[in-house]
Amino acid sequence: MLFDTDKNQVAFIDNSNSHHVHGQCNPVAQLRELNVDAVVVNGMGMNALNQLNKIGIKVYKLANGIKISEFISNYKKYLDQELSMNDCCTHHGSNHYHLS
């Protein structure tokens, strides 16, 4: 799901890479083509965070219990919750997250 903060519009894109081998999801090129400047996730691995940050895309962690609709309605209040390497998933198993 994409949210354009300038137009206040939501759009959906197909993540054709949603079912992949662990560690092989690579939506970075598609996000770059769409001029995305930030993503919101429940969490992600260090490599994904590093790849997104390399091309200037900021990553924000959705706080537990906050629905994406709540985040969109009040996104400016959450922009201090940028994901750091310390917040990343470090192993396969419990709490492994993907970009969505």
C-alpha positions as CSV (number, residue, x, y, z in Angstrom):
1,M,0.0,0.0,0.0
2,L,1.3,3.4,-0.9
3,F,0.2,6.7,0.7
4,D,0.8,10.0,-1.0
5,T,1.1,12.6,1.7
6,D,0.8,15.4,-0.8
7,K,-2.4,14.2,-2.4
8,N,-3.7,12.4,0.7
9,Q,-4.4,9.3,-1.5
10,V,-3.8,5.6,-1.0
11,A,-2.8,3.2,-3.8
12,F,-2.0,-0.5,-3.8
13,I,0.8,-2.2,-5.7
14,D,1.4,-5.9,-6.3
15,N,4.4,-7.3,-4.4
16,S,5.2,-10.0,-6.8
17,N,8.1,-11.0,-4.6
18,S,6.0,-11.6,-1.5
19,H,6.7,-15.4,-1.4
20,H,10.4,-15.8,-1.4
21,V,13.3,-17.7,0.1
22,H,14.3,-16.2,3.5
23,G,16.5,-13.1,2.9
24,Q,15.8,-12.9,-0.8
25,C,12.9,-10.3,-0.9
26,N,14.1,-7.4,-2.9
27,P,11.4,-4.7,-3.5
28,V,14.0,-1.9,-3.5
29,A,14.1,-1.3,-7.2
30,Q,10.3,-1.1,-7.4
31,L,10.1,1.3,-4.5
32,R,12.8,3.5,-6.1
33,E,10.9,3.5,-9.4
34,L,7.8,4.7,-7.6
35,N,9.8,7.5,-5.9
36,V,8.9,6.2,-2.4
37,D,10.7,8.2,0.3
38,A,9.6,6.2,3.4
39,V,8.1,2.9,4.3
40,V,6.2,1.8,7.4
41,V,6.7,-1.8,8.7
42,N,6.2,-4.0,11.7
43,G,9.9,-4.8,11.4
44,M,12.5,-6.1,8.9
45,G,16.0,-7.5,8.6
46,M,19.2,-5.5,8.7
47,N,19.9,-6.1,5.0
48,A,16.6,-4.8,3.9
49,L,16.9,-1.7,6.1
50,N,20.4,-1.1,4.8
51,Q,19.4,-1.4,1.2
52,L,16.4,1.0,1.7
53,N,18.5,3.5,3.6
54,K,21.2,3.4,0.8
55,I,18.8,4.8,-1.7
56,G,17.4,7.4,0.7
57,I,14.2,5.6,1.8
58,K,13.5,6.0,5.5
59,V,11.9,3.2,7.4
60,Y,9.5,3.7,10.2
61,K,8.3,1.1,12.7
62,L,4.6,0.8,13.3
63,A,4.1,0.8,17.1
64,N,2.4,-2.3,18.5
65,G,-1.4,-2.0,18.4
66,I,-1.4,0.9,15.9
67,K,-3.4,0.1,12.7
68,I,-2.1,1.5,9.4
69,S,-5.2,3.6,9.1
70,E,-4.4,5.3,12.4
71,F,-0.8,5.8,11.3
72,I,-1.9,7.4,8.0
73,S,-4.4,9.7,9.9
74,N,-1.6,10.9,12.2
75,Y,1.6,10.0,10.4
76,K,3.4,13.2,11.4
77,K,3.2,12.3,15.0
78,Y,5.0,9.0,14.3
79,L,7.9,10.3,12.2
80,D,10.3,10.1,15.2
81,Q,10.0,6.3,15.3
82,E,12.5,5.6,12.5
83,L,13.7,2.0,12.5
84,S,17.3,1.4,13.4
85,M,19.7,-1.6,13.1
86,N,19.0,-2.3,16.8
87,D,15.3,-2.8,15.9
88,C,15.9,-5.3,13.1
89,C,15.1,-9.0,12.9
90,T,18.4,-10.9,13.3
91,H,17.4,-14.5,12.7
92,H,14.7,-16.6,10.9
93,G,11.9,-17.7,13.2
94,S,9.8,-15.8,15.6
95,N,8.9,-12.2,14.7
96,H,10.4,-12.4,11.2
97,Y,8.9,-9.6,9.2
98,H,8.8,-8.6,5.5
99,L,8.1,-5.4,3.6
100,S,4.4,-5.3,2.7
